[in-house]
Amino acid sequence: MNPNREYRQGPALAGPVRQAALFYLLWGMVSFGVFLSGRLLTAGPVAELIFISAGLFGTVLATRAYTVFVEPEILGNTRCRLAWLLSLACIFSIICIVVKVTETRSNIFMALSTATLILFASVLGHWLARPLKRSAELVPICLVVSMSDIFSVFSGPTKQFAGTISQYYTQGMEGPAPLVDFFLVKFPLPGHDLFMPIFGITDWIVIVLLSAGAARFELNDNILPTAGRRFGRYLFFPAAGLGLALAVAAARTLNRFLPALPFVAIVFLAVMAIKYPQVRRLTRSEIRPTALVLLFMAGLTAVLKMI
């Protein structure tokens, strides 16, 4: 399948349902397999790092499976893509309502929620990459999302969310989970009876966007060697994903919330700008609005810090 071919004929309803069901089934099997294996290990920083790395690679593999098998079928069909997004939003809403009403804390619901978030991010991230006209447009996207994330974490809504989440988990997850908790991707970790939050869904949407944007211009953002490998198209880890891994490692080492998207953007741009000179060729029409947005965000952050 060629992920860049235009849509011609919509798939039957059974196709998307079967694809989604298989996605959920595989994610659940892998999640609980990793969870059970964690029972055999002693909890510690090294074990956590191994499990987080495995979780990130599993998330990349799940997104890659979507890219190879599902995206070519809905590419160019806005109605079909909206149907995917609406269906996933409904599934996610049902999960949130059930958990809120029953106040249950179950790994089954956490695995379902995480699978839904990853699939939703994959569908939306590829869609957001569609309007890109030049590979250099990836640079202002990285700069703007990075500055927005910095503002949000240190002065904006994420700062408040981080405090709420930190309080909820440090106090033993007593009472109903805060709403923002549902938007966090959770992995099984050694020493924990429940899956634990690792990163937010917004981070993965941006990673999918950057990787899909690179693929749109036939740029290879894979940091793993695949030459001559039988399953080369699945042996994939995007440069932006490496940035997220570094952000998660830094946050857990420092034991504080950090904006992940600057890590994502820096690693992605470092890899892509070195490999592909065209990524660095910004036009004035791209530089000016980007600079204005960055100045505005920096000024707003400074003002809110002084208040």
Sequence and secondary structure as in RCSB ss.txt:
>XXXX:A:sequence
MNPNREYRQGPALAGPVRQAALFYLLWGMVSFGVFLSGRLLTAGPVAELIFISAGLFGTVLATRAYTVFVEPEIL
GNTRCRLAWLLSLACIFSIICIVVKVTETRSNIFMALSTATLILFASVLGHWLARPLKRSAELVPICLVVSMSDI
FSVFSGPTKQFAGTISQYYTQGMEGPAPLVDFFLVKFPLPGHDLFMPIFGITDWIVIVLLSAGAARFELNDNILP
TAGRRFGRYLFFPAAGLGLALAVAAARTLNRFLPALPFVAIVFLAVMAIKYPQVRRLTRSEIRPTALVLLFMAGL
TAVLKMI
>XXXX:A:secstr
  TTS   S   THHHHHHHHHHHHHHHHHHHHHHHHHTTS  SHHHHHHHHHHHHHHHHHHHHHHHHHTHHHHT
T HHHHHHHHHHHHHHHHHHHHHHHHHT   HHHHHHHHHHHHHHHHHHHHHHHTT  SGGGHHHHHHHHHHHHH
HHHHTSHHHHHHHHHHHHHHTTS SS  GGGGGEEEE  TT SS EEEEEHHHHHHHHHHHHHHHHTT   B S 
 TT TTTTTS  BHHHHHHHHHHHHHHHHTS   SHHHHHHHHHHHHHHH GGGG   HHHHHHHHHHHHHHHHH
HHHHHH 
